[in-house]
């Protein structure tokens, strides 16, 4: 029900466009975009209490020009709690390892029009460990919200990772997000796959 309500609200306020995804845009039905995949289903998740009441939506896009599959899950809170978050899993369509390192956090903003179009003030770059592996992250300020943006490569061989994982989280307006709290968010990231019954929408 939450997902259905979010799709309706996106059609009204075009909020989904800010995340680079509009379920009612005819271009979303083009050959480069699909919600069907021959790859194993994946569940991208944060273990963050402030997202418990948020609606989330999942989309999957193919980029044949670059030979990439991009799978994204995005959360948006209710009007009274404007928490925002998103995770993107990127891999090659042919299953071969990624040939380049993931972008640094400040450059990864280009994956989300909502971030790319805003003036962001980035803070110190850190590295931590989460369930996926080593992750680089930076806090940033976006209007009244304090956020964290992070990137990491992952796979059996760190020297030749199979995938990139990018994401961001913005605390509700006016709420603090200290370095310690931002690291807790980054370390809460989970990726579940291997079960064909997994629902990517959570």
The 8 nearest C-alpha neighbors of each residue, nearest first, counted from 0:
[[1, 3, 2, 4, 5, 54, 6, 55],
 [2, 0, 54, 4, 3, 5, 55, 53],
 [1, 3, 5, 0, 4, 54, 55, 56],
 [4, 2, 0, 6, 5, 1, 7, 8],
 [5, 3, 1, 7, 2, 6, 0, 8],
 [6, 4, 8, 2, 7, 3, 9, 1],
 [5, 7, 9, 3, 4, 8, 2, 10],
 [6, 8, 4, 10, 5, 9, 3, 11],
 [7, 9, 5, 11, 10, 6, 12, 4],
 [10, 8, 13, 14, 6, 15, 11, 12],
 [9, 11, 7, 8, 13, 12, 6, 23],
 [12, 10, 8, 9, 13, 7, 14, 6],
 [11, 13, 14, 9, 10, 8, 15, 7],
 [14, 12, 9, 10, 15, 16, 11, 17],
 [15, 13, 9, 12, 16, 17, 18, 8],
 [14, 16, 21, 17, 9, 18, 20, 13],
 [17, 15, 19, 20, 18, 21, 14, 13],
 [16, 18, 113, 15, 112, 19, 14, 111],
 [17, 19, 111, 16, 15, 20, 113, 112],
 [18, 20, 16, 17, 112, 111, 15, 21],
 [21, 19, 16, 15, 18, 22, 17, 27],
 [20, 22, 15, 16, 24, 23, 19, 27],
 [23, 21, 24, 20, 27, 6, 15, 10],
 [24, 22, 21, 25, 10, 27, 26, 6],
 [23, 25, 26, 21, 27, 22, 28, 20],
 [26, 24, 27, 28, 23, 29, 22, 21],
 [25, 27, 29, 28, 24, 32, 23, 31],
 [26, 28, 25, 24, 29, 32, 22, 21],
 [29, 27, 26, 25, 32, 30, 33, 24],
 [28, 30, 26, 31, 27, 32, 25, 33],
 [29, 31, 32, 28, 33, 61, 27, 26],
 [30, 32, 61, 29, 62, 60, 63, 33],
 [33, 31, 60, 61, 30, 29, 27, 28],
 [34, 32, 35, 60, 59, 28, 31, 61],
 [33, 35, 59, 58, 36, 32, 60, 57],
 [36, 34, 33, 37, 59, 38, 32, 60],
 [37, 35, 38, 34, 33, 39, 40, 59],
 [36, 38, 39, 35, 40, 92, 34, 195],
 [39, 37, 36, 40, 41, 35, 92, 94],
 [38, 40, 41, 193, 195, 37, 192, 36],
 [41, 39, 192, 197, 195, 38, 199, 42],
 [40, 42, 192, 199, 191, 39, 43, 197],
 [41, 43, 199, 191, 190, 44, 192, 201],
 [44, 42, 190, 189, 41, 72, 86, 191],
 [43, 45, 189, 188, 42, 190, 46, 86],
 [46, 44, 188, 187, 47, 189, 43, 184],
 [45, 47, 187, 188, 44, 48, 189, 184],
 [46, 48, 45, 49, 50, 184, 187, 51],
 [49, 47, 50, 51, 46, 52, 45, 53],
 [48, 50, 47, 51, 52, 82, 53, 170],
 [51, 49, 53, 48, 52, 47, 76, 82],
 [52, 50, 48, 49, 53, 47, 54, 46],
 [53, 51, 50, 76, 54, 49, 77, 48],
 [54, 52, 76, 50, 75, 51, 74, 77],
 [55, 53, 1, 75, 74, 2, 76, 5],
 [56, 54, 74, 73, 2, 75, 53, 72],
 [55, 57, 73, 72, 200, 2, 74, 58],
 [58, 56, 72, 200, 71, 199, 73, 55],
 [59, 57, 71, 70, 34, 72, 60, 56],
 [58, 60, 70, 34, 33, 69, 71, 32],
 [61, 59, 32, 69, 33, 68, 31, 70],
 [60, 62, 68, 31, 32, 67, 63, 69],
 [61, 63, 67, 64, 65, 66, 31, 68],
 [64, 62, 66, 65, 61, 67, 31, 92],
 [65, 63, 62, 66, 67, 61, 31, 92],
 [64, 66, 63, 67, 62, 91, 61, 68],
 [65, 67, 63, 92, 64, 62, 91, 68],
 [68, 66, 91, 62, 92, 65, 90, 61],
 [67, 69, 61, 90, 92, 89, 91, 60],
 [70, 68, 89, 60, 59, 88, 61, 67],
 [71, 69, 59, 88, 87, 58, 60, 89],
 [70, 72, 87, 58, 86, 57, 88, 59],
 [71, 73, 57, 86, 56, 85, 43, 58],
 [72, 74, 85, 55, 56, 84, 86, 71],
 [75, 73, 55, 84, 54, 83, 53, 85],
 [76, 74, 83, 53, 54, 82, 55, 84],
 [75, 77, 53, 82, 81, 80, 54, 83],
 [76, 78, 80, 79, 81, 53, 75, 52],
 [79, 77, 80, 81, 76, 75, 82, 53],
 [78, 80, 77, 81, 76, 171, 82, 172],
 [81, 79, 77, 78, 76, 171, 82, 172],
 [80, 82, 171, 76, 78, 77, 79, 83],
 [81, 83, 171, 76, 170, 80, 169, 75],
 [84, 82, 75, 169, 74, 168, 81, 76],
 [85, 83, 168, 74, 167, 73, 169, 75],
 [84, 86, 73, 166, 167, 72, 74, 168],
 [85, 87, 166, 72, 71, 165, 73, 43],
 [88, 86, 71, 165, 70, 164, 166, 89],
 [87, 89, 164, 70, 69, 163, 71, 165],
 [90, 88, 69, 163, 162, 68, 87, 164],
 [91, 89, 162, 68, 67, 161, 92, 163],
 [92, 90, 67, 94, 93, 66, 68, 95],
 [91, 93, 67, 66, 94, 68, 90, 95],
 [92, 94, 91, 95, 66, 67, 90, 96],
 [95, 93, 91, 92, 96, 90, 161, 97],
 [94, 96, 93, 91, 97, 161, 92, 90],
 [97, 95, 161, 160, 159, 98, 94, 162],
 [96, 98, 161, 99, 160, 162, 95, 159],
 [99, 97, 96, 100, 159, 160, 95, 161],
 [100, 98, 97, 101, 159, 102, 160, 96],
 [99, 101, 102, 98, 152, 97, 163, 160],
 [102, 100, 163, 152, 151, 150, 103, 99],
 [103, 101, 107, 106, 104, 100, 150, 105],
 [102, 104, 106, 105, 107, 101, 150, 135],
 [105, 103, 107, 149, 106, 148, 150, 136],
 [104, 106, 107, 103, 108, 121, 148, 137],
 [107, 105, 108, 103, 104, 102, 109, 110],
 [108, 106, 104, 109, 102, 105, 110, 103],
 [107, 109, 110, 106, 115, 114, 111, 105],
 [110, 108, 107, 115, 111, 106, 112, 114],
 [111, 109, 108, 107, 112, 115, 19, 114],
 [110, 112, 18, 113, 109, 114, 108, 19],
 [113, 111, 115, 114, 17, 18, 19, 116],
 [112, 114, 17, 111, 18, 115, 116, 117],
 [115, 113, 112, 117, 111, 116, 108, 109],
 [114, 116, 112, 109, 108, 117, 113, 111],
 [115, 117, 114, 113, 112, 118, 111, 109],
 [118, 116, 114, 115, 119, 113, 141, 112],
 [117, 119, 120, 116, 141, 115, 114, 142],
 [120, 118, 141, 140, 117, 121, 139, 114],
 [119, 121, 140, 139, 122, 118, 141, 138],
 [122, 120, 139, 138, 119, 137, 140, 123],
 [121, 123, 138, 139, 137, 124, 120, 140],
 [122, 124, 137, 125, 121, 138, 136, 139],
 [125, 123, 137, 136, 122, 135, 126, 138],
 [126, 124, 136, 135, 137, 123, 127, 134],
 [127, 125, 135, 134, 136, 133, 124, 128],
 [128, 126, 134, 133, 135, 125, 129, 182],
 [129, 127, 133, 132, 134, 186, 130, 126],
 [128, 130, 186, 132, 131, 133, 127, 188],
 [129, 131, 132, 189, 186, 188, 128, 187],
 [132, 130, 129, 153, 133, 189, 190, 128],
 [131, 133, 129, 128, 130, 134, 153, 151],
 [134, 132, 128, 127, 151, 129, 126, 135],
 [133, 135, 151, 127, 126, 150, 128, 132],
 [136, 134, 126, 149, 150, 125, 151, 127],
 [135, 137, 149, 125, 148, 124, 104, 126],
 [138, 136, 124, 147, 148, 123, 122, 125],
 [137, 139, 147, 122, 146, 121, 148, 136],
 [140, 138, 121, 120, 146, 122, 147, 145],
 [139, 141, 145, 120, 119, 144, 146, 142],
 [142, 140, 144, 119, 143, 145, 139, 118],
 [141, 143, 144, 140, 145, 119, 172, 118],
 [144, 142, 172, 173, 141, 145, 140, 171],
 [145, 143, 172, 141, 142, 140, 170, 169],
 [146, 144, 140, 169, 170, 176, 139, 141],
 [145, 147, 169, 139, 168, 138, 170, 140],
 [146, 148, 138, 168, 167, 137, 139, 181],
 [149, 147, 167, 137, 136, 104, 166, 138],
 [150, 148, 136, 104, 166, 135, 165, 167],
 [151, 149, 165, 135, 104, 164, 134, 101],
 [152, 150, 134, 164, 163, 101, 133, 135],
 [153, 151, 163, 160, 162, 101, 164, 100],
 [154, 152, 160, 162, 163, 161, 157, 131],
 [153, 155, 160, 161, 156, 157, 162, 152],
 [154, 156, 157, 160, 153, 161, 159, 158],
 [157, 155, 159, 158, 154, 160, 153, 161],
 [158, 156, 160, 159, 154, 153, 155, 152],
 [157, 159, 156, 160, 155, 154, 152, 153],
 [160, 158, 156, 157, 96, 161, 97, 98],
 [161, 159, 154, 153, 157, 96, 162, 156],
 [160, 162, 96, 154, 97, 153, 90, 159],
 [161, 163, 90, 153, 89, 160, 152, 97],
 [164, 162, 152, 89, 151, 88, 101, 153],
 [163, 165, 88, 151, 87, 150, 152, 89],
 [166, 164, 150, 87, 86, 149, 151, 163],
 [167, 165, 86, 85, 149, 148, 87, 150],
 [166, 168, 148, 84, 147, 85, 149, 86],
 [167, 169, 84, 147, 146, 83, 170, 85],
 [170, 168, 146, 83, 82, 145, 84, 144],
 [169, 171, 82, 145, 146, 144, 174, 172],
 [172, 170, 82, 81, 80, 174, 144, 173],
 [173, 171, 144, 143, 174, 170, 81, 82],
 [172, 174, 143, 171, 144, 175, 145, 170],
 [175, 173, 172, 171, 170, 176, 144, 145],
 [174, 176, 177, 173, 145, 170, 144, 171],
 [177, 175, 180, 145, 181, 170, 174, 178],
 [176, 178, 180, 179, 181, 175, 138, 182],
 [179, 177, 181, 180, 182, 176, 138, 183],
 [180, 178, 182, 177, 181, 183, 176, 184],
 [179, 181, 183, 177, 182, 178, 176, 184],
 [182, 180, 178, 184, 183, 179, 176, 177],
 [181, 183, 185, 179, 184, 180, 186, 178],
 [184, 182, 180, 186, 181, 185, 187, 179],
 [185, 183, 181, 187, 182, 186, 180, 47],
 [186, 184, 182, 187, 183, 188, 181, 129],
 [185, 187, 129, 183, 184, 188, 182, 128],
 [186, 188, 46, 184, 185, 45, 183, 189],
 [189, 187, 45, 186, 44, 185, 46, 129],
 [188, 190, 44, 45, 43, 187, 130, 191],
 [191, 189, 43, 42, 44, 192, 41, 188],
 [192, 190, 42, 41, 189, 43, 193, 197],
 [193, 191, 41, 194, 40, 42, 39, 190],
 [192, 194, 195, 39, 191, 40, 41, 197],
 [193, 195, 196, 192, 197, 40, 39, 191],
 [196, 194, 197, 40, 193, 39, 192, 198],
 [195, 197, 194, 198, 40, 193, 192, 199],
 [198, 196, 195, 194, 40, 199, 42, 41],
 [197, 199, 200, 201, 196, 42, 40, 41],
 [200, 198, 42, 201, 41, 197, 57, 40],
 [201, 199, 198, 57, 56, 55, 42, 72],
 [200, 199, 198, 42, 44, 197, 43, 55]]
